[in-house]
Amino acid sequence: MLTVDEVSRTDELEALRGVWEDLQAASATPNVFLTIDWALAWWLHLGAGRRLRVLVLRNGGRARGILPLFEGPLWRRLFPFRKIQILGTGLSDRLDLLVGDDPTSSVESALSHLLEPTASWDLLDLREIPEQSPTIEAVRAACACLGLRCEISPDSESPYLPIDSDWETFFSTRFGRERRQQMRRKARRLEADANPTFSIIDSLPEGSTTLQRLMAVKQHESYRGEERNSIFSSEAKRAFFGEIAARFSHRGWLHLGVLDLGGELAAFRFSFRYAGTYYDYYHGFDRAFAARSPGQALLGHMMQDCFRRGLREVDFLRGTEPWKAVWTDRRRRHMRVRVFRPGPRGSAIRLLLSANDRRSGGGDVATAPGDADA
């Protein structure tokens, strides 16, 4: 069995950079949210009140896998529980474990380590795992060997568009003649009436106020009848995204889109460009300009830019909003994997979460065959 080292300090996490990047490059699901820069920034600004528990799997001293985990509180009906999740959970649209070339052994070794007698956790909750990731089957198999309850259920879907042609070919085949004419008319009206300036920013020099401009746009709005807040709604999140912008600017992964109308910021897209993929992470617009559809205009401009840069894919990330279906019919599915610690507390949290899933209309749950009751 592999040996397990547990990293619990930020400096130790930073020291894993080389190994982390090698494992990520070999991962079946590499993406911008699995980078050590994203994980470090998340931990530095959003890790308060939590315990860092990054597990490094080794064989003969050589790192064979990393499970980038943290432990934190979970309250259900006034009862305190403890759960373990992947660094970045909540703000990351796609996550995974870096399980190396022997996923089942890596996960089994990690779970055995987490089951030590003094362990305090009740639930291992892995969110947004790509359906095709070897992690899912590895957790299922490891739980069957160790007699742990494992539940797997759908989590979200992410529309995406492979880029396999030039822009003109895509535009003429994706949209009918009437729709193309409509889009062109809107673009001409915007050009004639509003003096638009489109900017794509992939580096932020010291002293730049670009991010402050984006954060100042009022983003309190409704979505499907419910109020939602901007990703910049708290001081901790503003600090996190400010650090992400700085780190990604340095690494060449930043891809901000800005549309100014008459010198005023009308719309923005806070996005990333990583390993040939454009990640359309978050967008917003000033409602004073809503009649001119600035968000749609900016997205169209950025889509053209992706084609002209020779990127291989546009990833619209989680959520199946209708505007994404305008551009693509393809979707990826992500799964949620939950492992319950044996004993009464694990059983209690499982029952409480199952009741909550039923109330919220959650998806069907697949229980790993051979699992023992907690």
C-alpha positions as CSV (number, residue, x, y, z in Angstrom):
1,M,0.0,0.0,0.0
2,L,1.2,3.5,-0.7
3,T,2.4,5.7,2.2
4,V,0.5,8.9,3.0
5,D,1.9,12.2,4.1
6,E,-0.5,14.8,5.3
7,V,0.2,18.5,4.5
8,S,-1.4,20.9,7.0
9,R,0.4,24.2,6.5
10,T,0.3,26.7,3.7
11,D,4.1,26.7,3.2
12,E,4.0,22.9,2.9
13,L,1.3,23.3,0.3
14,E,3.3,25.8,-1.7
15,A,6.3,23.4,-1.6
16,L,4.2,20.8,-3.5
17,R,4.1,23.0,-6.6
18,G,6.4,21.0,-8.8
19,V,4.9,17.6,-7.9
20,W,1.3,19.0,-8.1
21,E,1.9,20.4,-11.6
22,D,3.4,17.1,-12.8
23,L,0.4,15.1,-11.6
24,Q,-2.1,17.6,-13.0
25,A,-0.4,17.5,-16.4
26,A,-0.9,13.7,-16.4
27,S,-4.5,13.9,-15.0
28,A,-7.4,12.6,-17.0
29,T,-9.3,15.8,-16.3
30,P,-6.8,18.7,-16.3
31,N,-8.5,22.1,-15.9
32,V,-7.8,25.6,-14.5
33,F,-9.6,24.9,-11.2
34,L,-7.1,22.0,-10.4
35,T,-4.1,24.3,-10.6
36,I,-2.1,24.8,-7.4
37,D,-2.5,28.6,-7.9
38,W,-6.3,28.3,-7.7
39,A,-6.1,26.0,-4.6
40,L,-3.5,28.2,-2.8
41,A,-5.5,31.4,-3.4
42,W,-8.7,29.7,-2.3
43,W,-7.1,28.5,0.9
44,L,-5.4,31.8,1.7
45,H,-8.6,33.8,1.5
46,L,-11.4,31.3,2.2
47,G,-9.8,28.7,4.4
48,A,-10.6,30.5,7.7
49,G,-12.0,28.1,10.3
50,R,-11.0,25.1,8.3
51,R,-8.3,22.5,8.6
52,L,-5.9,21.9,5.7
53,R,-5.7,18.1,4.9
54,V,-3.8,17.6,1.7
55,L,-2.8,14.0,1.3
56,V,0.3,13.1,-0.7
57,L,0.6,9.4,-1.7
58,R,4.1,8.1,-2.1
59,N,5.7,4.9,-3.3
60,G,9.4,4.6,-2.4
61,G,9.6,8.3,-1.7
62,R,8.1,9.3,-5.1
63,A,4.8,11.2,-5.1
64,R,2.2,9.1,-6.9
65,G,-0.9,11.2,-6.1
66,I,-2.3,14.2,-4.3
67,L,-5.7,14.6,-2.7
68,P,-6.1,18.3,-2.1
69,L,-8.5,18.2,0.8
70,F,-9.7,20.3,3.7
71,E,-11.9,19.6,6.7
72,G,-14.6,22.0,8.0
73,P,-17.8,22.2,9.9
74,L,-21.2,21.1,8.6
75,W,-24.4,22.0,10.5
76,R,-27.6,20.1,10.0
77,R,-30.7,20.9,12.2
78,L,-28.5,22.5,14.8
79,F,-26.3,19.4,15.0
80,P,-22.5,19.9,14.3
81,F,-20.8,17.5,11.9
82,R,-17.4,17.6,10.2
83,K,-16.9,17.1,6.5
84,I,-13.9,16.8,4.2
85,Q,-14.0,18.4,0.7
86,I,-11.7,19.4,-2.1
87,L,-9.9,22.7,-2.0
88,G,-11.9,25.3,-4.0
89,T,-15.3,23.7,-3.4
90,G,-18.1,26.2,-4.0
91,L,-16.3,28.6,-6.3
92,S,-14.8,25.9,-8.6
93,D,-16.9,24.6,-11.5
94,R,-14.9,21.4,-11.9
95,L,-12.8,19.5,-9.3
96,D,-11.0,16.2,-9.0
97,L,-8.4,14.3,-7.1
98,L,-4.9,13.9,-8.6
99,V,-4.9,10.1,-8.2
100,G,-1.9,9.3,-10.4
101,D,-1.7,6.1,-12.5
102,D,-3.2,3.8,-9.9
103,P,-6.4,5.6,-8.8
104,T,-7.9,2.8,-6.7
105,S,-4.7,2.2,-4.7
106,S,-4.4,5.9,-4.2
107,V,-7.9,6.4,-2.9
108,E,-7.8,3.2,-0.8
109,S,-4.6,4.3,0.9
110,A,-6.1,7.8,1.5
111,L,-9.3,6.5,2.9
112,S,-7.4,4.1,5.2
113,H,-5.4,7.1,6.5
114,L,-8.5,9.1,7.1
115,L,-10.1,6.3,9.1
116,E,-7.5,6.5,11.8
117,P,-9.1,6.1,15.3
118,T,-8.6,9.7,16.2
119,A,-10.3,11.0,13.0
120,S,-13.1,13.6,13.6
121,W,-14.8,13.8,10.1
122,D,-18.2,12.3,9.4
123,L,-18.6,12.9,5.7
124,L,-16.2,13.0,2.6
125,D,-18.1,15.1,0.1
126,L,-16.5,15.4,-3.4
127,R,-18.3,17.9,-5.6
128,E,-18.2,18.6,-9.4
129,I,-16.2,15.5,-10.3
130,P,-16.2,15.0,-14.1
131,E,-18.3,11.9,-15.1
132,Q,-15.4,10.4,-17.0
133,S,-12.9,10.8,-14.2
134,P,-11.2,7.7,-12.9
135,T,-11.8,9.1,-9.4
136,I,-15.4,8.0,-9.4
137,E,-14.8,4.3,-10.0
138,A,-11.7,4.4,-7.7
139,V,-13.8,5.7,-4.8
140,R,-16.5,3.2,-5.4
141,A,-14.0,0.3,-5.5
142,A,-12.0,1.5,-2.5
143,C,-15.2,1.9,-0.4
144,A,-16.3,-1.6,-1.4
145,C,-12.9,-3.0,-0.1
146,L,-13.1,-1.0,3.1
147,G,-16.8,-1.5,3.8
148,L,-17.7,2.1,3.6
149,R,-21.0,3.6,2.4
150,C,-20.5,5.5,-0.9
151,E,-23.2,7.4,-2.7
152,I,-22.8,8.8,-6.2
153,S,-25.3,11.3,-7.7
154,P,-25.5,13.9,-10.5
155,D,-24.2,17.3,-9.5
156,S,-24.2,19.7,-12.5
157,E,-23.8,20.0,-16.3
158,S,-21.4,22.2,-18.2
159,P,-22.1,23.2,-21.9
160,Y,-19.0,23.3,-24.0
161,L,-18.1,24.0,-27.7
162,P,-15.2,22.3,-29.4
163,I,-13.5,24.6,-31.9
164,D,-12.9,22.6,-35.1
165,S,-13.4,25.2,-37.8
166,D,-12.8,28.9,-38.5
167,W,-15.3,31.5,-37.2
168,E,-17.0,32.2,-40.5
169,T,-17.7,28.5,-41.0
170,F,-19.0,28.1,-37.5
171,F,-21.2,31.2,-37.6
172,S,-22.8,30.2,-40.9
173,T,-23.5,26.6,-39.9
174,R,-24.6,27.3,-36.3
175,F,-27.1,30.1,-37.0
176,G,-29.7,30.3,-39.7
177,R,-29.8,33.2,-42.2
178,E,-32.4,35.2,-40.3
179,R,-30.6,34.8,-37.0
180,R,-27.3,35.9,-38.6
181,Q,-28.9,39.0,-40.1
182,Q,-30.5,39.9,-36.8
183,M,-27.1,39.5,-34.9
184,R,-25.4,41.7,-37.5
185,R,-28.1,44.4,-37.4
186,K,-27.7,44.6,-33.6
187,A,-23.9,44.9,-33.9
188,R,-24.3,47.7,-36.5
189,R,-26.7,49.6,-34.3
190,L,-24.4,49.3,-31.3
191,E,-21.5,50.5,-33.4
192,A,-23.5,53.5,-34.8
193,D,-25.2,54.6,-31.6
194,A,-23.0,53.8,-28.6
195,N,-19.4,54.1,-29.6
196,P,-18.4,50.7,-28.2
197,T,-14.9,49.7,-27.2
198,F,-14.1,46.0,-26.8
199,S,-11.1,45.1,-24.7
200,I,-9.6,41.7,-24.0
201,I,-7.2,41.8,-21.1
202,D,-4.7,39.0,-20.3
203,S,-2.3,40.9,-18.1
204,L,-2.8,43.4,-15.3
205,P,0.2,45.6,-14.6
206,E,0.8,46.9,-11.1
207,G,-1.6,49.7,-10.3
208,S,-4.2,48.7,-12.8
209,T,-7.8,49.6,-11.8
210,T,-9.5,47.2,-14.2
211,L,-10.5,44.7,-11.5
212,Q,-11.9,47.5,-9.3
213,R,-14.0,48.7,-12.3
214,L,-15.5,45.2,-12.7
215,M,-16.2,44.8,-9.0
216,A,-17.9,48.2,-8.9
217,V,-20.6,47.1,-11.4
218,K,-23.8,46.4,-9.5
219,Q,-24.5,42.7,-9.8
220,H,-27.4,42.2,-7.5
221,E,-29.9,40.6,-9.9
222,S,-32.4,37.8,-10.2
223,Y,-32.0,34.5,-11.8
224,R,-34.9,32.1,-12.4
225,G,-36.9,34.2,-9.9
226,E,-34.4,34.2,-7.1
227,E,-32.1,36.9,-6.0
228,R,-28.4,36.3,-6.5
229,N,-25.3,38.2,-5.5
230,S,-22.1,38.9,-7.3
231,I,-19.0,36.7,-6.9
232,F,-17.5,39.9,-5.5
233,S,-20.1,40.2,-2.8
234,S,-17.8,39.7,0.2
235,E,-14.4,41.0,1.2
236,A,-12.9,37.5,1.3
237,K,-14.2,36.8,-2.2
238,R,-12.9,40.1,-3.5
239,A,-9.5,39.3,-2.1
240,F,-9.6,35.8,-3.6
241,F,-10.5,36.9,-7.1
242,G,-8.0,39.8,-6.8
243,E,-5.3,37.2,-6.1
244,I,-6.5,34.9,-8.9
245,A,-6.3,37.8,-11.3
246,A,-2.8,38.6,-10.2
247,R,-1.6,35.0,-10.3
248,F,-3.3,34.1,-13.6
249,S,-2.0,37.4,-15.1
250,H,1.5,36.2,-14.2
251,R,0.9,32.7,-15.6
252,G,-0.7,33.9,-18.8
253,W,-4.1,32.4,-17.9
254,L,-6.2,35.6,-17.4
255,H,-8.7,36.5,-20.1
256,L,-10.9,39.4,-19.1
257,G,-13.4,40.8,-21.5
258,V,-14.6,44.4,-21.1
259,L,-17.2,46.4,-23.2
260,D,-17.3,50.2,-22.7
261,L,-20.1,52.2,-24.2
262,G,-19.5,55.9,-24.4
263,G,-16.6,55.6,-22.0
264,E,-18.6,53.7,-19.3
265,L,-18.2,50.1,-18.4
266,A,-21.3,48.3,-19.8
267,A,-20.4,44.6,-19.5
268,F,-17.6,42.3,-18.5
269,R,-16.6,38.7,-18.6
270,F,-14.3,37.4,-15.8
271,S,-12.7,34.5,-17.7
272,F,-9.6,32.4,-18.0
273,R,-7.6,30.8,-20.8
274,Y,-5.8,27.6,-19.9
275,A,-4.2,24.8,-22.0
276,G,-6.1,25.8,-25.1
277,T,-9.5,26.2,-23.4
278,Y,-11.4,29.4,-22.8
279,Y,-13.3,29.2,-19.4
280,D,-16.3,31.5,-19.4
281,Y,-16.4,31.8,-15.6
282,Y,-18.5,34.9,-14.7
283,H,-20.2,37.8,-16.5
284,G,-22.0,40.9,-15.5
285,F,-23.4,44.1,-17.0
286,D,-24.7,47.5,-16.0
287,R,-28.5,47.4,-16.1
288,A,-28.5,51.0,-17.3
289,F,-27.3,49.6,-20.7
290,A,-29.6,46.6,-20.7
291,A,-31.6,47.7,-23.8
292,R,-28.4,47.4,-25.9
293,S,-27.7,43.8,-24.8
294,P,-24.1,44.5,-23.9
295,G,-23.5,41.1,-22.4
296,Q,-24.5,39.4,-25.6
297,A,-22.4,41.8,-27.7
298,L,-19.3,41.1,-25.5
299,L,-19.8,37.4,-25.6
300,G,-20.0,37.4,-29.4
301,H,-16.8,39.4,-29.6
302,M,-15.0,37.0,-27.2
303,M,-16.3,34.0,-29.1
304,Q,-14.8,35.3,-32.3
305,D,-11.5,36.0,-30.4
306,C,-11.4,32.3,-29.3
307,F,-11.7,31.1,-32.8
308,R,-9.1,33.5,-34.1
309,R,-6.6,32.6,-31.4
310,G,-6.8,29.0,-32.4
311,L,-8.1,27.7,-29.1
312,R,-9.5,24.2,-29.0
313,E,-12.6,24.7,-26.9
314,V,-15.0,27.1,-25.2
315,D,-16.1,25.9,-21.8
316,F,-19.2,27.6,-20.5
317,L,-18.9,25.8,-17.2
318,R,-21.7,24.7,-14.9
319,G,-25.2,25.7,-15.4
320,T,-27.5,25.1,-18.4
321,E,-28.8,28.7,-18.9
322,P,-30.7,29.2,-22.2
323,W,-28.1,31.7,-23.5
324,K,-25.5,28.9,-23.5
325,A,-27.7,26.7,-25.7
326,V,-27.6,29.5,-28.4
327,W,-23.9,28.5,-28.9
328,T,-23.7,24.8,-28.3
329,D,-25.8,21.6,-27.8
330,R,-23.0,19.7,-26.0
331,R,-22.8,19.2,-22.3
332,R,-20.5,17.5,-19.8
333,R,-21.9,16.0,-16.6
334,H,-20.3,16.3,-13.2
335,M,-21.0,13.9,-10.3
336,R,-21.1,14.2,-6.5
337,V,-19.4,11.5,-4.5
338,R,-20.2,11.1,-0.8
339,V,-18.5,8.7,1.6
340,F,-19.8,8.3,5.1
341,R,-17.7,7.4,8.1
342,P,-18.7,4.2,9.8
343,G,-20.6,4.7,13.1
344,P,-23.7,6.5,14.4
345,R,-22.5,10.0,13.3
346,G,-22.0,8.9,9.7
347,S,-25.4,7.2,9.7
348,A,-27.0,10.3,11.2
349,I,-25.6,12.7,8.6
350,R,-26.5,10.3,5.8
351,L,-30.1,10.2,6.9
352,L,-30.2,14.0,7.3
353,L,-28.7,14.6,3.8
354,S,-31.0,12.0,2.2
355,A,-34.0,13.8,3.6
356,N,-32.7,17.1,2.3
357,D,-32.1,15.6,-1.1
358,R,-35.7,14.3,-1.3
359,R,-37.0,17.7,-0.3
360,S,-34.9,19.5,-2.9
361,G,-35.7,17.0,-5.7
362,G,-32.1,15.8,-5.9
363,G,-31.1,13.3,-8.6
364,D,-31.1,9.6,-8.3
365,V,-28.4,8.2,-6.0
366,A,-26.3,5.2,-7.1
367,T,-25.0,3.3,-4.1
368,A,-21.7,1.4,-4.7
369,P,-22.4,-2.4,-4.9
370,G,-21.0,-4.3,-1.9
371,D,-21.0,-1.3,0.4
372,A,-21.7,-2.1,4.0
373,D,-24.3,-0.1,6.0
374,A,-22.6,2.6,8.0
